[in-house]
Amino acid sequence: GRLEIKVTSSEAESTVTRILNLIENAGTRKSQQEKFITRIARIYTPVVVGIAILVFLIPTILGHPAAVWFRRSLVFLIVSCPCALVISIPLSYYIGIGVAAKKGIIFKGSEYLDVLHRVKTVVFDKTGTLTTGEMKVEKVFVREGSEPVELMHSLWLAEHSSSHPFAKAIRSAYEGDFDPALVNAYSEYPGRGVLLQYGQDRLLAGSEAFLKEFGFIDPIPAKSHSAVHAAKNDFYLGCVTFSDTLKPGIKDTLAQLKTQGVEHTVMLSGDRREKAEKVSRETGLDEFHAELLPSHKLERLEEIMAREQGKTAFVGDGMNDAPALARADAGIAMGAIGNQASVETADIVLLNDKPEQLAAAFSISRRTGMLVAQNIAIALGVKALVMVLGVGGISGLWEAIIADVGVTLIVIFNSLRLLRSERRA
């Protein structure tokens, strides 16, 4: 027999390669502390050498023993070596990024690892983020004079080329014949609906508001359910409703975020207000906004960012979320690793599509931030103490060497605690 193989993408475009590139490039986006150390390093050495010279010259000019103050200036110079800071801060972030990568969490740089633990507000997209996103046709409602089969067939034709979750659910529930040659016109209105001229038929499929724009003033009310309405040749056929469930563990994840410094949680949804309110109530969110188009989500996010204090993170899963992911202080792509737009736009990518990864990302960020703060305090505190003691003649060269090398080792081992704690976990 004959085997035909079709190449859909090159090795360089594969998911694995993209993930590896994200990890490799993470080091190019540095945190504020790393950038500060880099800037200071340019002037630190000449300043410290100058101070050490003054420590020697001023007392000598005033008549004090030159040998004594030369020794004290050496002590000052040795202790002032910034090795502990230069090594420990980047090391802490690299370890944090590595620990997160093992858990399937990709930080695109220490900058975002640093930002995440300062996030006070988290904004969620609903479908595919708080819920599974696996839509299923639940009920079919038809207007008098039409049949369920006619309704489903019209919806199937109209949604045949759409990538919307509702369209996928309709294609899974019904199968018919589609001839591309019969398509005379096709228009898709993002977040609203579809207009298709198929052969001699004019088909409309979309939200209740979308059909009302075309003069259908009395669609079947869907109440709290998500629904898609359909019309054929200016005759309203009916609607189908969809069911979607909360992601397992999402409630526990939201509760954990509250214990990790997040003060406000918000949901943005294109669903009807009743459906969005139900999901918000079940998950325990602080705020929700419903019936939003993709462009409106970005506007609402900017309003939230301007209103709330602290940093704001946005959690989404699809191409429509890309503008919001790019605008937020920390954009988190949850699942949908095959969606190149969301992966490339987001600052943090959760590969396994599990809510607990979101809590783990916040936890790793918070612990890394604590380690960096501890290392800075230890290094500066010990060095400042030994500097003062050295200039005062209490500590000598051996104490200076121990303070320099010893503190460097201490902060390195302190950074490695993050690795050990993750292994125990």
C-alpha positions as CSV (number, residue, x, y, z in Angstrom):
1,G,0.0,0.0,0.0
2,R,1.0,3.7,-0.1
3,L,1.5,5.9,2.9
4,E,0.9,9.6,2.5
5,I,2.3,12.0,5.2
6,K,1.4,15.7,5.3
7,V,3.7,18.1,7.1
8,T,1.6,20.7,9.0
9,S,4.5,22.6,10.5
10,S,8.3,22.6,10.7
11,E,10.2,21.5,13.7
12,A,11.1,25.1,14.6
13,E,7.3,25.8,14.8
14,S,6.5,22.9,17.1
15,T,5.1,23.3,20.6
16,V,8.1,21.8,22.2
17,T,10.5,24.1,20.4
18,R,8.4,27.2,21.3
19,I,8.4,26.2,25.0
20,L,12.2,25.7,25.0
21,N,12.7,29.0,23.3
22,L,10.5,30.7,26.0
23,I,12.7,29.2,28.7
24,E,16.0,30.1,27.0
25,N,14.9,33.7,26.5
26,A,13.6,34.1,30.0
27,G,17.0,35.4,31.1
28,T,16.8,38.4,28.8
29,R,13.9,40.0,30.7
30,K,15.4,41.0,34.1
31,S,13.6,42.0,37.3
32,Q,13.9,45.5,38.7
33,Q,16.4,44.3,41.3
34,E,18.6,42.8,38.6
35,K,18.4,45.9,36.5
36,F,19.3,48.0,39.6
37,I,22.4,45.9,40.3
38,T,23.5,46.2,36.6
39,R,23.2,50.0,36.7
40,I,25.0,50.3,40.1
41,A,27.8,48.0,39.0
42,R,29.0,50.6,36.5
43,I,29.7,53.2,39.2
44,Y,30.1,51.0,42.3
45,T,33.7,49.9,41.9
46,P,35.2,53.4,41.3
47,V,33.2,54.9,44.2
48,V,34.2,52.1,46.6
49,V,37.9,52.4,45.6
50,G,37.7,56.2,46.1
51,I,36.2,55.8,49.6
52,A,38.8,53.2,50.5
53,I,41.5,55.7,49.4
54,L,39.9,58.4,51.5
55,V,39.8,56.1,54.5
56,F,43.5,55.8,54.2
57,L,44.5,59.4,53.2
58,I,42.4,61.5,55.5
59,P,43.6,60.0,58.8
60,T,47.2,59.8,57.5
61,I,47.1,63.5,56.6
62,L,45.8,64.3,60.1
63,G,48.9,62.6,61.6
64,H,47.6,59.1,62.4
65,P,49.8,56.0,61.7
66,A,49.7,55.2,57.9
67,A,50.2,51.5,58.4
68,V,47.1,51.2,60.6
69,W,44.8,53.1,58.3
70,F,46.2,51.4,55.2
71,R,45.2,48.1,56.8
72,R,41.7,49.4,57.7
73,S,41.2,50.7,54.1
74,L,42.0,47.2,52.8
75,V,39.4,45.7,55.2
76,F,36.9,48.3,53.9
77,L,37.8,47.5,50.3
78,I,37.5,43.7,50.7
79,V,34.2,43.8,52.6
80,S,32.6,46.2,50.0
81,C,33.0,43.6,47.2
82,P,29.4,43.1,45.9
83,C,29.7,39.4,45.1
84,A,26.9,38.3,47.4
85,L,24.4,40.7,45.7
86,V,25.6,40.1,42.2
87,I,25.4,36.3,42.5
88,S,22.4,35.8,44.8
89,I,19.8,38.0,43.2
90,P,20.0,36.5,39.6
91,L,20.5,33.0,41.1
92,S,17.2,33.3,43.1
93,Y,15.3,34.3,40.0
94,Y,16.9,31.5,37.9
95,I,16.0,28.9,40.5
96,G,12.4,30.3,40.7
97,I,12.0,30.1,36.9
98,G,13.5,26.6,36.8
99,V,11.2,25.3,39.6
100,A,8.2,26.8,37.8
101,A,9.2,25.2,34.5
102,K,9.3,21.8,36.1
103,K,5.7,22.3,37.2
104,G,4.7,23.3,33.7
105,I,4.7,27.1,34.4
106,I,6.7,29.2,32.0
107,F,7.8,32.7,33.2
108,K,9.1,34.7,30.3
109,G,11.7,36.4,32.5
110,S,12.4,37.2,36.1
111,E,10.6,40.5,35.5
112,Y,7.3,38.7,35.6
113,L,8.3,36.5,38.5
114,D,8.9,39.7,40.4
115,V,5.7,41.4,39.2
116,L,3.4,38.5,40.1
117,H,3.9,38.6,43.8
118,R,2.9,42.3,43.8
119,V,-0.4,41.6,42.0
120,K,-3.4,42.7,44.0
121,T,-6.2,42.2,41.4
122,V,-6.7,39.2,39.1
123,V,-9.1,39.4,36.2
124,F,-10.4,36.2,34.6
125,D,-11.9,35.4,31.3
126,K,-14.7,32.9,31.9
127,T,-14.8,30.3,29.1
128,G,-11.8,28.0,29.2
129,T,-10.4,29.7,32.2
130,L,-12.9,29.4,35.0
131,T,-14.9,26.8,33.1
132,T,-13.8,23.8,31.1
133,G,-14.6,25.5,27.8
134,E,-16.0,22.1,26.5
135,M,-19.4,23.3,25.4
136,K,-22.1,20.8,24.7
137,V,-25.5,21.4,23.2
138,E,-28.0,21.1,26.1
139,K,-31.5,21.9,24.8
140,V,-33.1,22.8,21.4
141,F,-36.0,25.3,21.3
142,V,-37.8,25.8,18.1
143,R,-40.4,28.4,17.1
144,E,-43.8,27.2,15.8
145,G,-43.6,26.3,12.2
146,S,-40.0,25.0,12.2
147,E,-38.4,21.7,13.1
148,P,-35.4,20.8,15.3
149,V,-33.6,19.2,12.4
150,E,-34.0,22.4,10.3
151,L,-32.7,24.5,13.1
152,M,-29.7,22.3,13.8
153,H,-28.9,22.1,10.0
154,S,-29.1,25.9,9.6
155,L,-26.8,26.4,12.6
156,W,-24.4,23.7,11.4
157,L,-24.1,25.4,8.0
158,A,-23.7,28.9,9.5
159,E,-21.1,27.8,12.1
160,H,-19.2,25.4,9.8
161,S,-16.1,27.7,9.5
162,S,-16.2,29.4,12.9
163,S,-13.7,28.7,15.6
164,H,-16.0,29.9,18.4
165,P,-16.6,27.3,21.2
166,F,-20.4,27.4,20.5
167,A,-19.6,26.6,16.8
168,K,-17.5,23.6,17.8
169,A,-20.3,22.3,20.1
170,I,-22.8,22.6,17.3
171,R,-20.5,20.7,14.9
172,S,-20.1,18.0,17.5
173,A,-23.8,17.6,18.0
174,Y,-24.9,17.6,14.3
175,E,-23.3,16.6,11.0
176,G,-24.5,17.4,7.6
177,D,-23.3,18.1,4.0
178,F,-21.5,21.3,3.3
179,D,-20.5,22.4,-0.2
180,P,-18.1,25.3,-0.3
181,A,-19.1,26.1,-3.9
182,L,-22.6,27.2,-2.6
183,V,-21.1,29.9,-0.3
184,N,-21.9,33.2,-1.9
185,A,-21.2,35.4,1.0
186,Y,-19.9,34.9,4.6
187,S,-19.4,37.5,7.4
188,E,-18.4,36.7,10.9
189,Y,-18.9,39.3,13.6
190,P,-16.6,38.5,16.5
191,G,-18.5,37.8,19.7
192,R,-21.8,38.4,18.1
193,G,-22.7,36.1,15.2
194,V,-22.4,34.9,11.6
195,L,-24.2,35.9,8.4
196,L,-24.0,33.3,5.6
197,Q,-25.5,33.3,2.1
198,Y,-25.6,29.6,1.2
199,G,-27.1,28.8,-2.2
200,Q,-30.5,30.5,-2.2
201,D,-30.7,30.6,1.6
202,R,-29.7,33.5,3.8
203,L,-28.7,32.2,7.3
204,L,-28.2,34.1,10.5
205,A,-26.7,32.6,13.7
206,G,-25.7,34.4,16.8
207,S,-26.7,36.0,20.1
208,E,-30.1,37.4,20.9
209,A,-28.8,41.0,20.5
210,F,-27.3,40.1,17.1
211,L,-30.6,38.8,15.7
212,K,-32.4,41.9,17.1
213,E,-30.1,44.0,15.0
214,F,-31.6,42.3,11.9
215,G,-35.1,43.0,13.0
216,F,-36.0,39.8,14.9
217,I,-37.6,41.5,17.9
218,D,-39.0,38.4,19.8
219,P,-36.4,35.6,20.0
220,I,-37.0,32.7,22.4
221,P,-35.6,33.9,25.8
222,A,-32.7,31.7,27.0
223,K,-32.8,33.2,30.6
224,S,-29.5,32.2,32.4
225,H,-28.3,29.8,29.7
226,S,-25.8,30.6,26.9
227,A,-27.6,30.3,23.6
228,V,-27.2,30.7,19.8
229,H,-30.2,31.8,17.8
230,A,-30.8,31.1,14.2
231,A,-32.9,32.5,11.3
232,K,-33.4,31.3,7.7
233,N,-34.6,33.5,4.9
234,D,-35.9,36.1,7.4
235,F,-37.8,33.5,9.4
236,Y,-36.8,32.9,13.0
237,L,-36.2,29.2,13.7
238,G,-35.3,29.1,17.4
239,C,-32.2,28.6,19.5
240,V,-30.0,26.0,21.2
241,T,-28.6,26.3,24.7
242,F,-25.2,25.1,25.9
243,S,-23.9,23.6,29.1
244,D,-20.4,24.2,30.5
245,T,-19.0,23.2,33.9
246,L,-16.5,24.8,36.3
247,K,-13.0,23.5,36.1
248,P,-12.2,21.0,38.8
249,G,-10.3,22.8,41.6
250,I,-11.0,26.3,40.5
251,K,-12.8,27.2,43.8
252,D,-9.8,26.0,45.9
253,T,-7.4,27.9,43.6
254,L,-9.3,31.2,44.0
255,A,-9.3,30.7,47.8
256,Q,-5.6,30.1,47.8
257,L,-5.0,33.3,45.8
258,K,-6.7,35.2,48.6
259,T,-4.1,33.8,51.1
260,Q,-1.2,34.9,48.8
261,G,-1.9,38.6,48.6
262,V,-4.6,38.8,46.0
263,E,-7.3,41.2,47.2
264,H,-9.8,41.5,44.3
265,T,-10.9,38.9,41.7
266,V,-13.0,39.9,38.7
267,M,-14.6,37.9,35.8
268,L,-15.1,39.3,32.3
269,S,-17.6,37.3,30.1
270,G,-19.5,37.6,26.8
271,D,-22.3,35.5,28.3
272,R,-25.7,36.7,29.4
273,R,-25.7,38.5,32.8
274,E,-27.7,35.7,34.5
275,K,-25.2,33.0,33.4
276,A,-22.2,35.2,34.4
277,E,-23.7,36.0,37.8
278,K,-24.3,32.3,38.4
279,V,-20.6,31.4,37.7
280,S,-19.4,34.4,39.8
281,R,-21.5,33.3,42.7
282,E,-20.4,29.6,42.5
283,T,-16.7,30.5,42.4
284,G,-16.8,33.3,45.0
285,L,-15.5,36.1,42.8
286,D,-15.7,39.7,44.0
287,E,-16.9,41.2,40.8
288,F,-18.1,40.3,37.3
289,H,-19.0,42.0,34.0
290,A,-21.2,40.3,31.4
291,E,-22.3,40.6,27.8
292,L,-19.0,42.0,26.7
293,L,-17.5,41.9,23.2
294,P,-13.8,41.1,22.8
295,S,-13.0,44.8,22.4
296,H,-15.0,45.7,25.4
297,K,-13.0,43.3,27.6
298,L,-9.9,45.3,27.0
299,E,-11.7,48.6,27.8
300,R,-13.1,47.1,31.1
301,L,-9.6,45.7,32.0
302,E,-8.1,49.2,31.6
303,E,-10.9,50.6,33.8
304,I,-10.1,48.1,36.5
305,M,-6.4,48.8,36.3
306,A,-7.0,52.5,36.7
307,R,-9.3,51.9,39.7
308,E,-7.5,49.3,41.7
309,Q,-4.3,49.7,43.6
310,G,-1.3,47.5,43.0
311,K,-0.6,45.3,39.9
312,T,-3.3,43.6,37.9
313,A,-3.0,40.2,36.2
314,F,-5.3,38.9,33.4
315,V,-5.9,35.2,33.0
316,G,-7.2,34.1,29.6
317,D,-7.0,31.1,27.2
318,G,-7.6,32.1,23.6
319,M,-6.8,34.4,20.7
320,N,-9.5,36.9,21.6
321,D,-7.8,37.4,25.0
322,A,-4.4,38.4,23.4
323,P,-5.0,42.2,23.6
324,A,-5.9,41.9,27.3
325,L,-3.0,39.6,28.0
326,A,-0.6,42.1,26.5
327,R,-2.2,45.1,28.3
328,A,-2.2,43.7,31.9
329,D,0.8,44.0,34.2
330,A,1.0,40.3,34.1
331,G,-0.7,38.3,31.3
332,I,-1.3,34.7,32.1
333,A,-2.3,32.2,29.3
334,M,-4.1,29.3,30.9
335,G,-4.1,26.3,28.7
336,A,-4.6,26.4,24.9
337,I,-0.9,25.9,24.4
338,G,-1.6,25.3,20.7
339,N,-2.9,28.9,20.4
340,Q,0.3,30.7,19.3
341,A,-1.2,34.1,19.7
342,S,-2.0,33.6,23.4
343,V,1.4,31.9,24.1
344,E,3.4,34.6,22.5
345,T,1.5,37.5,24.0
346,A,1.3,36.3,27.6
347,D,4.0,36.9,30.1
348,I,3.3,33.6,31.9
349,V,2.1,30.4,30.3
350,L,0.4,27.6,32.2
351,L,1.0,24.5,30.1
352,N,-1.2,21.9,31.7
353,D,-4.4,23.8,31.9
354,K,-4.9,23.1,35.6
355,P,-6.2,25.8,38.0
356,E,-3.7,24.6,40.7
357,Q,-0.9,25.8,38.4
358,L,-2.1,29.4,38.8
359,A,-1.9,29.1,42.6
360,A,1.5,27.5,42.2
361,A,2.8,30.4,40.1
362,F,1.8,32.9,42.7
363,S,3.4,30.8,45.4
364,I,6.7,30.4,43.6
365,S,6.7,34.1,42.8
366,R,6.0,35.0,46.4
367,R,8.7,32.7,47.8
368,T,11.3,33.9,45.3
369,G,10.6,37.5,46.2
370,M,11.0,36.6,49.9
371,L,14.4,35.0,49.2
372,V,15.6,38.0,47.2
373,A,14.6,40.3,50.0
374,Q,16.3,38.1,52.6
375,N,19.5,37.9,50.5
376,I,19.7,41.6,50.1
377,A,19.1,42.2,53.8
378,I,21.7,39.6,54.9
379,A,24.4,40.8,52.4
380,L,24.0,44.5,53.1
381,G,23.6,44.0,56.9
382,V,26.7,41.9,57.4
383,K,28.8,43.9,55.1
384,A,27.8,47.2,56.7
385,L,28.5,45.9,60.1
386,V,32.0,44.6,59.2
387,M,32.8,47.8,57.3
388,V,32.1,49.9,60.4
389,L,34.0,47.5,62.6
390,G,36.9,47.5,60.1
391,V,37.2,51.3,59.9
392,G,37.0,51.3,63.7
393,G,39.8,48.9,64.0
394,I,37.8,46.1,65.6
395,S,37.8,43.6,62.7
396,G,40.8,42.7,60.6
397,L,41.5,41.2,57.2
398,W,40.4,37.7,58.2
399,E,37.1,38.9,59.4
400,A,36.8,40.9,56.1
401,I,37.5,37.8,54.0
402,I,35.1,35.7,56.0
403,A,32.4,38.4,55.7
404,D,32.8,38.6,51.9
405,V,33.1,34.9,51.0
406,G,31.0,33.7,53.9
407,V,28.1,36.0,53.1
408,T,28.3,35.0,49.5
409,L,28.0,31.3,50.4
410,I,25.2,32.0,52.9
411,V,23.0,33.8,50.3
412,I,23.7,31.1,47.7
413,F,22.6,28.4,50.1
414,N,19.6,30.5,51.1
415,S,18.6,30.7,47.4
416,L,18.9,26.9,47.1
417,R,16.3,26.5,49.8
418,L,13.6,27.0,47.1
419,L,14.9,23.9,45.3
420,R,14.9,21.8,48.4
421,S,11.4,22.9,49.5
422,E,10.0,22.0,46.0
423,R,11.6,18.6,46.2
424,R,10.0,17.9,49.5
425,A,6.6,19.1,48.1
